[in-house]
Amino acid sequence: MNYGATPRARALLPLVVPALLVGVGSSLILLLLSWVAERLQDLLWDTLPDAADVSGTSVGWIFAVLTAAGLVVGLLVWKMPGHAGPDPATLGLVDPPLPVRVLPGIALTVIVGLAGGVSLGPENPITAINIALAYALGVKAMPRTPAAEWLMLAAAGTIGALFGTPVAAALILSEVAVAPDPRPLWDRLFAPLVAAGAGALTTVLIAHPTFRIDVEAYRGPHWGDVLSAMVISTAAAAVGLCAVYVFPYLHRAFRQLGHPVLMLTVGGLVLGALGALGGHLTLFKGLDEMKELTAHSADHDAGNLLLLALVKLLALCVAAACGFRGGRIFPAVFVGVAIGMFAHALVDAVPPALGITCAILGVLLATTRQGWLSLFTAAVVVMDLSLLPVLCVAALPAWVLVTGRREMQIEEERPGRDVSASVAS
């Protein structure tokens, strides 16, 4: 009997070290860009308003900072090499690698957008940066390794780092469309899971991220909860679909302005107006804001919660349509939290944990069209295993509503290398 490694196992082992390096590197790039954005955010929203003796949450300051962010990003897109990459509205979470020369522009635009309060997350541009770097370095170091492997490693490492767990990467990559591969699923995911684990551990050890919100504990499923869950998830998906269908019209309207500086400055003006209407909770990517919202739930009635959800959703559409770089996942989670709290405020019998998780599920299904990602994100925000059976049932009618419909991405020809892998944002 042969107790040595099988040929299939020997084929996996050479990818372990590259996967570890890509995973750790992806996490460090995420942490570096996030740290720079946070320092700039402190300057813009705390230090400068204090020096000017104004409130950083005042209407005037919100309007001014978001408008200035639009102007600065517009200038970067206009003047940086390669115009800071292709139109962000045409990109998903995992796309073919971009040219390395556009990466400095992408990094600068995402830093300014995150710090300036734009309603987008870091996931799409940072994944694009890591994929481009892994591809450029990987094909030189190991030219016989298929290009798609480097894409998958960088995507997995970044997603693991973003969510602080390799499970998120495994679930998302299981939905990635790739060229036919006869290998078993776990063979295909082996190296990406190594990268995802390395990225997740690096982020957890350095930054200790958490997505969990402060909400009343769920007391366990009841028959009435099943109906409530299906209604809430489907209603939230319908709200998300409204944004999906509005998105191309907004994108076309901003494109009519013709010049990136004009498009992004006007976009910043609109975001400033929305921020003034919704307040500071509707700014930024939404993770800290959703925690603040649930921690002070008694301060918000049903009308205010609905306003927060709609303003944030419209701000997400405007930011993504006018040319700001960023992802849709984290702002959509805030929208789901607000809608779930709204459902509880309307019907007190709906447990807040149930309402929030089902609303997150519905909004994400509509805006990302990724079932596993939506279920995973909804579950980790509340972290109660007793909600999982209800969530799985609630996903079904919501998915029937969204499947086959328009996605929140503009279909255009764009530059990029053919590595036979892509996924919607």
Beta strands, then each sheet from edge to edge (+ up, - down):
strand 1: 177-178
strand 2: 421-422
sheet 1: 1+ 2-
end
